[in-house]
Amino acid sequence: MKLVITARDHDYGFKLKAYNINQHLKKGVSTTIKFTADQAGTFPFECSVFCGLGHPHMKGKLVIEPAATPTSP
């Protein structure tokens, strides 16, 4: 899987514990995060760099769906 994230206003961090990812995101720079999405599910992520008063609310969820199985003709 590949995520491309751009921090637009200042530096942030992207921490996805389930995949052992903790990436610093520099302001104005597109950062590519590549990993093998070998687990389906909903995984919480959060900002790992203190970014101001709203920092505790910098959270989200990444949804990884199971791979589609090919169908026989």
Distance bins in CASP14 RR format, pairs under 12 A and 6 or more apart:
PFRMAT RR
TARGET T0000
AUTHOR 0000-0000-0000
RMODE 2
METHOD distances of the structure
MODEL  1
1 16 0 0 0 0 0 1 0 0 0 0 0
1 19 0 0 0 0 1 0 0 0 0 0 0
1 21 0 0 0 0 0 1 0 0 0 0 0
1 32 0 0 0 0 0 1 0 0 0 0 0
1 33 0 0 0 0 1 0 0 0 0 0 0
1 34 1 0 0 1 0 0 0 0 0 0 0
1 35 1 0 1 0 0 0 0 0 0 0 0
1 36 1 0 0 1 0 0 0 0 0 0 0
1 37 1 0 1 0 0 0 0 0 0 0 0
1 38 0 0 0 0 1 0 0 0 0 0 0
1 39 0 0 0 0 0 1 0 0 0 0 0
1 40 0 0 0 0 0 1 0 0 0 0 0
1 43 0 0 0 0 0 1 0 0 0 0 0
1 62 0 0 0 0 1 0 0 0 0 0 0
1 63 0 0 0 0 0 1 0 0 0 0 0
1 64 1 0 0 1 0 0 0 0 0 0 0
1 65 0 0 0 0 0 1 0 0 0 0 0
1 67 0 0 0 0 0 1 0 0 0 0 0
2 30 0 0 0 0 0 1 0 0 0 0 0
2 31 0 0 0 0 0 1 0 0 0 0 0
2 32 1 0 0 1 0 0 0 0 0 0 0
2 33 1 0 0 1 0 0 0 0 0 0 0
2 34 1 0 1 0 0 0 0 0 0 0 0
2 35 0 0 0 0 1 0 0 0 0 0 0
2 36 0 0 0 0 0 1 0 0 0 0 0
2 37 0 0 0 0 1 0 0 0 0 0 0
3 14 1 0 0 1 0 0 0 0 0 0 0
3 16 0 0 0 0 1 0 0 0 0 0 0
3 19 0 0 0 0 0 1 0 0 0 0 0
3 21 0 0 0 0 1 0 0 0 0 0 0
3 23 0 0 0 0 1 0 0 0 0 0 0
3 25 0 0 0 0 0 1 0 0 0 0 0
3 30 0 0 0 0 0 1 0 0 0 0 0
3 31 0 0 0 0 1 0 0 0 0 0 0
3 32 1 0 0 1 0 0 0 0 0 0 0
3 33 1 0 1 0 0 0 0 0 0 0 0
3 34 1 0 0 1 0 0 0 0 0 0 0
3 35 0 0 0 0 1 0 0 0 0 0 0
3 37 0 0 0 0 1 0 0 0 0 0 0
3 43 0 0 0 0 0 1 0 0 0 0 0
3 45 0 0 0 0 1 0 0 0 0 0 0
3 62 0 0 0 0 1 0 0 0 0 0 0
3 64 0 0 0 0 0 1 0 0 0 0 0
4 14 0 0 0 0 0 1 0 0 0 0 0
4 23 0 0 0 0 0 1 0 0 0 0 0
4 25 0 0 0 0 0 1 0 0 0 0 0
4 29 0 0 0 0 0 1 0 0 0 0 0
4 30 1 0 1 0 0 0 0 0 0 0 0
4 31 1 0 0 1 0 0 0 0 0 0 0
4 32 1 0 1 0 0 0 0 0 0 0 0
4 33 1 0 0 1 0 0 0 0 0 0 0
4 34 0 0 0 0 1 0 0 0 0 0 0
5 11 0 0 0 0 0 1 0 0 0 0 0
5 12 0 0 0 0 1 0 0 0 0 0 0
5 13 0 0 0 0 1 0 0 0 0 0 0
5 14 1 0 0 1 0 0 0 0 0 0 0
5 16 0 0 0 0 0 1 0 0 0 0 0
5 21 0 0 0 0 0 1 0 0 0 0 0
5 23 1 0 0 1 0 0 0 0 0 0 0
5 24 0 0 0 0 0 1 0 0 0 0 0
5 25 1 0 1 0 0 0 0 0 0 0 0
5 26 0 0 0 0 0 1 0 0 0 0 0
5 27 0 0 0 0 0 1 0 0 0 0 0
5 28 0 0 0 0 0 1 0 0 0 0 0
5 29 0 0 0 0 1 0 0 0 0 0 0
5 30 1 0 0 1 0 0 0 0 0 0 0
5 31 1 0 1 0 0 0 0 0 0 0 0
5 32 0 0 0 0 1 0 0 0 0 0 0
5 33 1 0 0 1 0 0 0 0 0 0 0
5 34 0 0 0 0 0 1 0 0 0 0 0
5 45 0 0 0 0 0 1 0 0 0 0 0
5 47 0 0 0 0 0 1 0 0 0 0 0
5 62 0 0 0 0 0 1 0 0 0 0 0
6 12 0 0 0 0 1 0 0 0 0 0 0
6 14 0 0 0 0 0 1 0 0 0 0 0
6 25 1 0 0 1 0 0 0 0 0 0 0
6 26 0 0 0 0 1 0 0 0 0 0 0
6 27 0 0 0 0 1 0 0 0 0 0 0
6 28 1 0 1 0 0 0 0 0 0 0 0
6 29 1 0 0 1 0 0 0 0 0 0 0
6 30 1 0 1 0 0 0 0 0 0 0 0
6 31 1 0 0 1 0 0 0 0 0 0 0
6 32 0 0 0 0 0 1 0 0 0 0 0
6 33 0 0 0 0 0 1 0 0 0 0 0
7 13 1 0 0 1 0 0 0 0 0 0 0
7 14 0 0 0 0 1 0 0 0 0 0 0
7 23 0 0 0 0 0 1 0 0 0 0 0
7 24 0 0 0 0 1 0 0 0 0 0 0
7 25 1 0 1 0 0 0 0 0 0 0 0
7 26 1 0 0 1 0 0 0 0 0 0 0
7 27 1 0 1 0 0 0 0 0 0 0 0
7 28 1 0 0 1 0 0 0 0 0 0 0
7 29 1 0 0 1 0 0 0 0 0 0 0
7 30 0 0 0 0 1 0 0 0 0 0 0
7 31 1 0 0 1 0 0 0 0 0 0 0
7 47 0 0 0 0 1 0 0 0 0 0 0
7 49 0 0 0 0 1 0 0 0 0 0 0
7 51 0 0 0 0 1 0 0 0 0 0 0
7 58 0 0 0 0 0 1 0 0 0 0 0
8 25 0 0 0 0 1 0 0 0 0 0 0
8 26 0 0 0 0 0 1 0 0 0 0 0
8 27 1 0 0 1 0 0 0 0 0 0 0
8 28 1 0 0 1 0 0 0 0 0 0 0
8 29 0 0 0 0 0 1 0 0 0 0 0
8 30 0 0 0 0 0 1 0 0 0 0 0
8 51 0 0 0 0 0 1 0 0 0 0 0
9 25 0 0 0 0 0 1 0 0 0 0 0
9 26 0 0 0 0 0 1 0 0 0 0 0
9 27 1 0 0 1 0 0 0 0 0 0 0
9 28 0 0 0 0 1 0 0 0 0 0 0
9 51 0 0 0 0 1 0 0 0 0 0 0
9 52 0 0 0 0 0 1 0 0 0 0 0
9 58 0 0 0 0 0 1 0 0 0 0 0
10 24 0 0 0 0 0 1 0 0 0 0 0
10 25 0 0 0 0 1 0 0 0 0 0 0
10 26 0 0 0 0 1 0 0 0 0 0 0
10 27 1 0 1 0 0 0 0 0 0 0 0
10 28 0 0 0 0 1 0 0 0 0 0 0
10 29 0 0 0 0 0 1 0 0 0 0 0
10 47 0 0 0 0 0 1 0 0 0 0 0
10 49 0 0 0 0 1 0 0 0 0 0 0
10 50 0 0 0 0 0 1 0 0 0 0 0
10 51 1 0 0 1 0 0 0 0 0 0 0
10 52 0 0 0 0 1 0 0 0 0 0 0
10 54 0 0 0 0 0 1 0 0 0 0 0
10 55 0 0 0 0 0 1 0 0 0 0 0
10 58 0 0 0 0 0 1 0 0 0 0 0
11 23 0 0 0 0 0 1 0 0 0 0 0
11 24 1 0 0 1 0 0 0 0 0 0 0
11 25 1 0 0 1 0 0 0 0 0 0 0
11 26 1 0 1 0 0 0 0 0 0 0 0
11 27 1 0 1 0 0 0 0 0 0 0 0
11 28 0 0 0 0 1 0 0 0 0 0 0
11 29 0 0 0 0 1 0 0 0 0 0 0
11 31 0 0 0 0 0 1 0 0 0 0 0
11 47 0 0 0 0 1 0 0 0 0 0 0
11 48 0 0 0 0 0 1 0 0 0 0 0
11 49 1 0 1 0 0 0 0 0 0 0 0
11 50 0 0 0 0 1 0 0 0 0 0 0
11 51 1 0 0 1 0 0 0 0 0 0 0
11 52 0 0 0 0 0 1 0 0 0 0 0
11 55 0 0 0 0 0 1 0 0 0 0 0
11 58 0 0 0 0 0 1 0 0 0 0 0
12 22 0 0 0 0 0 1 0 0 0 0 0
12 23 0 0 0 0 1 0 0 0 0 0 0
12 24 0 0 0 0 1 0 0 0 0 0 0
12 25 1 0 1 0 0 0 0 0 0 0 0
12 26 0 0 0 0 1 0 0 0 0 0 0
12 27 0 0 0 0 1 0 0 0 0 0 0
12 28 0 0 0 0 0 1 0 0 0 0 0
12 29 0 0 0 0 0 1 0 0 0 0 0
12 31 0 0 0 0 1 0 0 0 0 0 0
12 45 0 0 0 0 0 1 0 0 0 0 0
12 46 0 0 0 0 0 1 0 0 0 0 0
12 47 1 0 1 0 0 0 0 0 0 0 0
12 48 0 0 0 0 1 0 0 0 0 0 0
12 49 1 0 1 0 0 0 0 0 0 0 0
12 50 0 0 0 0 1 0 0 0 0 0 0
12 51 1 0 1 0 0 0 0 0 0 0 0
12 52 0 0 0 0 0 1 0 0 0 0 0
12 54 0 0 0 0 0 1 0 0 0 0 0
12 55 0 0 0 0 1 0 0 0 0 0 0
12 58 1 0 0 1 0 0 0 0 0 0 0
12 59 0 0 0 0 0 1 0 0 0 0 0
13 21 0 0 0 0 1 0 0 0 0 0 0
13 22 1 0 0 1 0 0 0 0 0 0 0
13 23 1 0 0 1 0 0 0 0 0 0 0
13 24 1 0 1 0 0 0 0 0 0 0 0
13 25 1 0 1 0 0 0 0 0 0 0 0
13 26 0 0 0 0 1 0 0 0 0 0 0
13 27 0 0 0 0 0 1 0 0 0 0 0
13 31 0 0 0 0 1 0 0 0 0 0 0
13 33 0 0 0 0 0 1 0 0 0 0 0
13 45 0 0 0 0 1 0 0 0 0 0 0
13 46 0 0 0 0 1 0 0 0 0 0 0
13 47 1 0 1 0 0 0 0 0 0 0 0
13 48 1 0 1 0 0 0 0 0 0 0 0
13 49 1 0 1 0 0 0 0 0 0 0 0
13 50 0 0 0 0 1 0 0 0 0 0 0
13 51 1 0 0 1 0 0 0 0 0 0 0
13 55 0 0 0 0 0 1 0 0 0 0 0
13 58 0 0 0 0 1 0 0 0 0 0 0
13 59 0 0 0 0 0 1 0 0 0 0 0
14 21 1 0 0 1 0 0 0 0 0 0 0
14 22 1 0 0 1 0 0 0 0 0 0 0
14 23 1 0 1 0 0 0 0 0 0 0 0
14 24 0 0 0 0 1 0 0 0 0 0 0
14 25 1 0 1 0 0 0 0 0 0 0 0
14 26 0 0 0 0 0 1 0 0 0 0 0
14 31 1 0 0 1 0 0 0 0 0 0 0
14 32 0 0 0 0 0 1 0 0 0 0 0
14 33 1 0 0 1 0 0 0 0 0 0 0
14 35 0 0 0 0 0 1 0 0 0 0 0
14 43 0 0 0 0 0 1 0 0 0 0 0
14 44 0 0 0 0 0 1 0 0 0 0 0
14 45 1 0 0 1 0 0 0 0 0 0 0
14 46 0 0 0 0 1 0 0 0 0 0 0
14 47 1 0 0 1 0 0 0 0 0 0 0
14 48 1 0 0 1 0 0 0 0 0 0 0
14 49 0 0 0 0 1 0 0 0 0 0 0
14 51 0 0 0 0 0 1 0 0 0 0 0
14 58 0 0 0 0 1 0 0 0 0 0 0
14 59 0 0 0 0 0 1 0 0 0 0 0
14 60 0 0 0 0 0 1 0 0 0 0 0
14 62 0 0 0 0 1 0 0 0 0 0 0
15 21 1 0 0 1 0 0 0 0 0 0 0
15 22 1 0 1 0 0 0 0 0 0 0 0
15 23 1 0 0 1 0 0 0 0 0 0 0
15 24 0 0 0 0 0 1 0 0 0 0 0
15 25 0 0 0 0 0 1 0 0 0 0 0
15 33 0 0 0 0 0 1 0 0 0 0 0
15 43 0 0 0 0 0 1 0 0 0 0 0
15 44 0 0 0 0 1 0 0 0 0 0 0
15 45 1 0 0 1 0 0 0 0 0 0 0
15 46 1 0 1 0 0 0 0 0 0 0 0
15 47 1 0 0 1 0 0 0 0 0 0 0
15 48 1 1 0 0 0 0 0 0 0 0 0
15 49 0 0 0 0 1 0 0 0 0 0 0
15 58 0 0 0 0 1 0 0 0 0 0 0
15 59 0 0 0 0 1 0 0 0 0 0 0
15 60 0 0 0 0 0 1 0 0 0 0 0
15 62 0 0 0 0 0 1 0 0 0 0 0
16 22 1 0 0 1 0 0 0 0 0 0 0
16 23 0 0 0 0 1 0 0 0 0 0 0
16 33 0 0 0 0 1 0 0 0 0 0 0
16 35 0 0 0 0 1 0 0 0 0 0 0
16 37 0 0 0 0 0 1 0 0 0 0 0
16 39 0 0 0 0 0 1 0 0 0 0 0
16 42 0 0 0 0 0 1 0 0 0 0 0
16 43 1 0 0 1 0 0 0 0 0 0 0
16 44 0 0 0 0 1 0 0 0 0 0 0
16 45 1 0 1 0 0 0 0 0 0 0 0
16 46 0 0 0 0 1 0 0 0 0 0 0
16 47 0 0 0 0 0 1 0 0 0 0 0
16 48 0 0 0 0 1 0 0 0 0 0 0
16 59 0 0 0 0 0 1 0 0 0 0 0
16 60 0 0 0 0 1 0 0 0 0 0 0
16 61 0 0 0 0 0 1 0 0 0 0 0
16 62 1 0 0 1 0 0 0 0 0 0 0
16 64 0 0 0 0 0 1 0 0 0 0 0
17 43 1 0 0 1 0 0 0 0 0 0 0
17 44 1 0 0 1 0 0 0 0 0 0 0
17 45 0 0 0 0 1 0 0 0 0 0 0
17 46 0 0 0 0 1 0 0 0 0 0 0
17 48 0 0 0 0 1 0 0 0 0 0 0
17 59 0 0 0 0 0 1 0 0 0 0 0
17 62 0 0 0 0 0 1 0 0 0 0 0
18 35 0 0 0 0 1 0 0 0 0 0 0
18 36 0 0 0 0 0 1 0 0 0 0 0
18 37 0 0 0 0 1 0 0 0 0 0 0
18 38 0 0 0 0 0 1 0 0 0 0 0
18 39 1 0 0 1 0 0 0 0 0 0 0
18 40 0 0 0 0 0 1 0 0 0 0 0
18 41 0 0 0 0 1 0 0 0 0 0 0
18 42 0 0 0 0 1 0 0 0 0 0 0
18 43 1 0 1 0 0 0 0 0 0 0 0
18 44 1 0 0 1 0 0 0 0 0 0 0
18 45 0 0 0 0 1 0 0 0 0 0 0
18 46 0 0 0 0 0 1 0 0 0 0 0
18 61 0 0 0 0 0 1 0 0 0 0 0
18 62 0 0 0 0 1 0 0 0 0 0 0
18 63 0 0 0 0 0 1 0 0 0 0 0
18 64 0 0 0 0 1 0 0 0 0 0 0
19 33 0 0 0 0 1 0 0 0 0 0 0
19 34 0 0 0 0 0 1 0 0 0 0 0
19 35 1 0 1 0 0 0 0 0 0 0 0
19 36 0 0 0 0 1 0 0 0 0 0 0
19 37 1 0 0 1 0 0 0 0 0 0 0
19 38 0 0 0 0 1 0 0 0 0 0 0
19 39 0 0 0 0 1 0 0 0 0 0 0
19 41 0 0 0 0 0 1 0 0 0 0 0
19 43 1 0 0 1 0 0 0 0 0 0 0
19 44 0 0 0 0 0 1 0 0 0 0 0
19 45 0 0 0 0 1 0 0 0 0 0 0
19 62 0 0 0 0 1 0 0 0 0 0 0
19 64 0 0 0 0 1 0 0 0 0 0 0
20 33 0 0 0 0 0 1 0 0 0 0 0
20 35 0 0 0 0 1 0 0 0 0 0 0
20 36 0 0 0 0 0 1 0 0 0 0 0
20 39 0 0 0 0 0 1 0 0 0 0 0
20 43 0 0 0 0 0 1 0 0 0 0 0
21 31 0 0 0 0 0 1 0 0 0 0 0
21 32 0 0 0 0 0 1 0 0 0 0 0
21 33 1 0 0 1 0 0 0 0 0 0 0
21 34 0 0 0 0 1 0 0 0 0 0 0
21 35 1 0 0 1 0 0 0 0 0 0 0
21 36 0 0 0 0 0 1 0 0 0 0 0
21 37 0 0 0 0 0 1 0 0 0 0 0
21 43 0 0 0 0 1 0 0 0 0 0 0
21 45 0 0 0 0 1 0 0 0 0 0 0
21 46 0 0 0 0 0 1 0 0 0 0 0
21 48 0 0 0 0 1 0 0 0 0 0 0
21 62 0 0 0 0 1 0 0 0 0 0 0
22 33 0 0 0 0 0 1 0 0 0 0 0
22 35 0 0 0 0 0 1 0 0 0 0 0
22 45 0 0 0 0 1 0 0 0 0 0 0
22 46 0 0 0 0 1 0 0 0 0 0 0
22 47 0 0 0 0 0 1 0 0 0 0 0
22 48 1 0 1 0 0 0 0 0 0 0 0
22 49 0 0 0 0 1 0 0 0 0 0 0
23 29 0 0 0 0 0 1 0 0 0 0 0
23 31 1 0 0 1 0 0 0 0 0 0 0
23 32 0 0 0 0 1 0 0 0 0 0 0
23 33 1 0 1 0 0 0 0 0 0 0 0
23 34 0 0 0 0 0 1 0 0 0 0 0
23 35 0 0 0 0 0 1 0 0 0 0 0
23 45 0 0 0 0 0 1 0 0 0 0 0
23 47 0 0 0 0 0 1 0 0 0 0 0
23 48 0 0 0 0 1 0 0 0 0 0 0
23 49 0 0 0 0 1 0 0 0 0 0 0
24 31 1 0 0 1 0 0 0 0 0 0 0
24 33 0 0 0 0 0 1 0 0 0 0 0
24 47 0 0 0 0 0 1 0 0 0 0 0
24 48 0 0 0 0 1 0 0 0 0 0 0
24 49 1 0 0 1 0 0 0 0 0 0 0
24 51 0 0 0 0 0 1 0 0 0 0 0
25 31 1 0 1 0 0 0 0 0 0 0 0
25 32 0 0 0 0 0 1 0 0 0 0 0
25 33 0 0 0 0 1 0 0 0 0 0 0
25 45 0 0 0 0 0 1 0 0 0 0 0
25 47 0 0 0 0 1 0 0 0 0 0 0
25 48 0 0 0 0 1 0 0 0 0 0 0
25 49 1 0 0 1 0 0 0 0 0 0 0
25 51 0 0 0 0 1 0 0 0 0 0 0
25 58 0 0 0 0 0 1 0 0 0 0 0
26 49 0 0 0 0 0 1 0 0 0 0 0
27 49 0 0 0 0 0 1 0 0 0 0 0
27 51 0 0 0 0 0 1 0 0 0 0 0
33 45 0 0 0 0 0 1 0 0 0 0 0
33 62 0 0 0 0 0 1 0 0 0 0 0
35 43 0 0 0 0 0 1 0 0 0 0 0
35 62 0 0 0 0 0 1 0 0 0 0 0
35 64 0 0 0 0 0 1 0 0 0 0 0
36 64 0 0 0 0 0 1 0 0 0 0 0
36 67 0 0 0 0 0 1 0 0 0 0 0
37 43 0 0 0 0 1 0 0 0 0 0 0
37 62 0 0 0 0 1 0 0 0 0 0 0
37 63 0 0 0 0 0 1 0 0 0 0 0
37 64 1 0 1 0 0 0 0 0 0 0 0
37 65 0 0 0 0 1 0 0 0 0 0 0
37 66 0 0 0 0 0 1 0 0 0 0 0
37 67 0 0 0 0 1 0 0 0 0 0 0
38 64 0 0 0 0 1 0 0 0 0 0 0
38 66 0 0 0 0 0 1 0 0 0 0 0
38 67 0 0 0 0 1 0 0 0 0 0 0
39 62 0 0 0 0 0 1 0 0 0 0 0
39 63 0 0 0 0 0 1 0 0 0 0 0
39 64 1 0 0 1 0 0 0 0 0 0 0
39 65 0 0 0 0 0 1 0 0 0 0 0
39 66 0 0 0 0 1 0 0 0 0 0 0
39 67 0 0 0 0 0 1 0 0 0 0 0
40 62 0 0 0 0 0 1 0 0 0 0 0
40 63 0 0 0 0 1 0 0 0 0 0 0
40 64 1 0 1 0 0 0 0 0 0 0 0
40 65 1 0 0 1 0 0 0 0 0 0 0
40 66 1 0 1 0 0 0 0 0 0 0 0
40 67 1 0 0 1 0 0 0 0 0 0 0
40 68 0 0 0 0 0 1 0 0 0 0 0
41 61 0 0 0 0 1 0 0 0 0 0 0
41 62 0 0 0 0 1 0 0 0 0 0 0
41 63 1 0 0 1 0 0 0 0 0 0 0
41 64 1 0 1 0 0 0 0 0 0 0 0
41 65 1 0 0 1 0 0 0 0 0 0 0
41 66 0 0 0 0 1 0 0 0 0 0 0
42 60 0 0 0 0 1 0 0 0 0 0 0
42 61 1 0 1 0 0 0 0 0 0 0 0
42 62 1 0 0 1 0 0 0 0 0 0 0
42 63 1 0 1 0 0 0 0 0 0 0 0
42 64 1 0 0 1 0 0 0 0 0 0 0
42 65 0 0 0 0 1 0 0 0 0 0 0
43 59 0 0 0 0 0 1 0 0 0 0 0
43 60 0 0 0 0 1 0 0 0 0 0 0
43 61 1 0 0 1 0 0 0 0 0 0 0
43 62 1 0 1 0 0 0 0 0 0 0 0
43 63 1 0 0 1 0 0 0 0 0 0 0
43 64 1 0 0 1 0 0 0 0 0 0 0
43 65 0 0 0 0 0 1 0 0 0 0 0
44 58 0 0 0 0 0 1 0 0 0 0 0
44 59 1 0 0 1 0 0 0 0 0 0 0
44 60 1 0 0 1 0 0 0 0 0 0 0
44 61 1 0 1 0 0 0 0 0 0 0 0
44 62 1 0 0 1 0 0 0 0 0 0 0
44 63 0 0 0 0 0 1 0 0 0 0 0
45 58 0 0 0 0 1 0 0 0 0 0 0
45 59 1 0 0 1 0 0 0 0 0 0 0
45 60 1 0 1 0 0 0 0 0 0 0 0
45 61 1 0 0 1 0 0 0 0 0 0 0
45 62 1 0 1 0 0 0 0 0 0 0 0
45 63 0 0 0 0 0 1 0 0 0 0 0
45 64 0 0 0 0 0 1 0 0 0 0 0
46 54 0 0 0 0 0 1 0 0 0 0 0
46 55 0 0 0 0 1 0 0 0 0 0 0
46 56 0 0 0 0 1 0 0 0 0 0 0
46 57 0 0 0 0 1 0 0 0 0 0 0
46 58 1 0 0 1 0 0 0 0 0 0 0
46 59 1 0 1 0 0 0 0 0 0 0 0
46 60 1 0 0 1 0 0 0 0 0 0 0
46 61 0 0 0 0 0 1 0 0 0 0 0
46 62 0 0 0 0 0 1 0 0 0 0 0
47 54 0 0 0 0 1 0 0 0 0 0 0
47 55 1 0 0 1 0 0 0 0 0 0 0
47 56 0 0 0 0 1 0 0 0 0 0 0
47 57 0 0 0 0 1 0 0 0 0 0 0
47 58 1 1 0 0 0 0 0 0 0 0 0
47 59 1 0 0 1 0 0 0 0 0 0 0
47 60 0 0 0 0 1 0 0 0 0 0 0
48 55 0 0 0 0 1 0 0 0 0 0 0
48 58 0 0 0 0 1 0 0 0 0 0 0
48 59 0 0 0 0 0 1 0 0 0 0 0
49 55 0 0 0 0 1 0 0 0 0 0 0
49 58 0 0 0 0 1 0 0 0 0 0 0
50 56 0 0 0 0 1 0 0 0 0 0 0
50 58 0 0 0 0 1 0 0 0 0 0 0
51 57 0 0 0 0 0 1 0 0 0 0 0
51 58 1 0 0 1 0 0 0 0 0 0 0
52 58 0 0 0 0 1 0 0 0 0 0 0
END
